[in-house]
Amino acid sequence: MSLPLVAILRGVTPAEILAIAEEIIAAGITRIEVPLNSPDPLASIAALARHCAEHHGDRILVGAGTVLTPEQVRDVHAAGGRLIVSPNTNAAVIRETRRLDMISMPAIVTPTEAFAALEAGASGLKLFPASQVGIANMKAMMAVLPRGTELYAVGGIGVDNFAEWRGAGVHGAGLGTALYTPGLSAAEVGERARALVAAWQAAD
């Protein structure tokens, strides 16, 4: 069973994406997001999608973050991506994602946004920015969400607080600067990935 962790590679370039992704995959993370405000993101997504299909079958979920429009959803789909992550709740983006049989993970902060996202067809929800929302507010929201709703915490989540968030019932996490910042080598990202995976598993 794959770990409910998403690698967020904001700022990654097409030249380095494959080496970095292989380190992340080797650590046990099978969901990789390239935010669209990265350098030439569609080229990175296309290269990674082809590489993973050839070497890993359909085990790796590749997609884009910071997706704001239905047109961007279509661009990611054309590049071979299967995951759409947004920093907001936009029903048109969610509906287009689901129409193309892709996984939709929009960001929410309030119960109103959460229910609007689910009504539009979201596959799961991204609590962002999680550190500002806080665990107490997250638990209150989870009490009213439909049973089985997947909620991923993103923003300020890492080795130091995995246990607290998991204890409160969060389903997964998005790993941004705790995993990758521009300039890190593939080996350095791999080291971070292994530490994050170990901490997530230890918090179970």
Residue pairs with C-beta under 8 A, 6 or more apart in sequence:
2 30
2 31
2 59
3 28
3 29
3 30
3 172
3 197
3 200
3 201
4 150
4 152
4 171
4 172
4 173
5 29
5 31
5 172
5 173
5 174
5 175
5 196
5 197
5 200
6 29
6 31
6 32
6 33
6 83
6 85
6 105
6 152
6 154
6 172
6 173
6 174
6 175
7 21
7 24
7 29
7 31
7 32
7 33
7 175
7 179
7 180
7 193
8 33
8 35
8 65
8 85
8 154
8 174
8 175
8 176
8 179
8 180
9 17
9 20
9 21
9 32
9 33
9 34
9 35
9 38
9 44
9 179
9 180
10 35
10 37
10 38
10 65
10 66
10 176
10 177
10 180
10 182
11 35
11 38
11 39
11 180
11 181
11 182
12 20
12 34
12 38
12 39
12 44
12 180
12 182
13 38
13 39
13 40
13 44
14 39
14 40
14 43
14 44
14 47
16 186
17 34
17 44
17 47
17 48
18 47
18 48
18 51
19 186
20 180
20 186
20 189
21 32
21 48
21 51
21 52
21 60
22 186
23 186
23 187
23 189
23 190
23 193
24 32
24 179
24 189
24 190
24 193
25 32
25 52
25 56
25 60
26 190
26 193
27 190
27 193
27 194
27 196
27 197
28 193
28 197
29 175
29 193
29 196
29 197
30 59
30 60
30 61
31 60
31 61
31 63
31 83
32 48
32 60
32 61
32 62
32 63
33 63
33 64
33 65
33 83
33 85
33 174
34 41
34 44
34 45
34 48
34 62
34 63
34 64
34 65
35 41
35 64
35 65
35 66
36 42
36 64
36 65
36 66
36 67
36 68
36 72
36 76
37 66
38 44
41 64
42 75
42 76
42 79
43 79
45 62
45 63
45 64
45 76
45 79
45 80
45 81
46 79
46 80
48 62
49 62
49 79
49 80
49 81
49 82
50 80
52 59
52 60
52 62
53 80
61 82
61 83
61 103
62 80
62 81
62 82
62 83
63 76
63 81
63 82
63 83
63 84
63 85
63 102
63 103
64 72
64 76
64 81
64 83
64 84
64 85
65 85
65 86
65 87
66 85
66 86
66 87
67 73
67 76
67 84
67 85
67 86
67 93
67 97
68 86
68 87
68 88
68 90
68 93
69 90
69 92
69 93
70 92
70 93
70 95
70 96
72 93
73 84
73 93
73 96
73 97
73 100
73 102
74 96
74 100
76 84
76 102
77 100
77 102
81 102
82 102
82 103
83 102
83 103
83 105
84 93
84 97
84 102
84 103
84 104
84 105
85 105
85 106
85 107
85 126
85 174
86 93
86 105
86 106
86 107
86 126
87 107
87 128
88 106
88 107
89 106
89 107
89 108
89 113
89 116
89 117
89 120
90 106
91 116
91 117
91 119
91 120
93 104
93 106
94 104
94 106
94 117
94 120
94 121
94 122
95 120
95 121
97 103
97 104
97 121
98 104
98 120
98 121
98 123
103 123
103 124
104 121
104 122
104 123
104 124
105 122
105 123
105 124
105 125
105 126
105 152
106 117
106 122
106 125
106 126
107 125
107 126
107 127
107 128
107 154
108 114
108 117
108 125
108 126
108 127
108 128
109 127
109 128
109 133
110 141
111 141
111 144
111 145
114 125
114 141
114 145
114 149
115 145
117 125
118 125
118 145
118 146
118 149
123 150
124 149
124 150
124 151
124 152
124 171
124 172
125 145
125 149
125 150
125 151
125 152
126 151
126 152
126 154
126 174
127 133
127 138
127 141
127 151
127 152
127 153
127 154
127 170
128 154
128 155
128 174
129 154
129 155
129 156
130 138
130 153
130 154
130 155
130 156
130 157
130 165
131 155
131 156
131 157
132 155
132 156
135 164
135 165
135 168
138 151
138 153
138 165
138 168
138 169
138 170
139 168
139 169
141 151
142 149
142 151
142 169
145 151
150 171
150 172
151 170
151 171
151 172
152 170
152 171
152 172
152 173
152 174
153 165
153 170
153 172
153 173
153 174
154 173
154 174
154 176
155 174
155 176
157 165
157 173
157 174
157 175
157 178
158 175
158 178
158 196
158 199
159 178
159 195
159 196
159 199
162 173
162 199
162 200
162 202
162 203
163 202
163 203
165 173
165 203
166 200
166 203
166 204
167 203
173 200
175 193
175 196
178 192
178 196
179 189
179 192
179 193
179 196
180 189
180 192
184 192
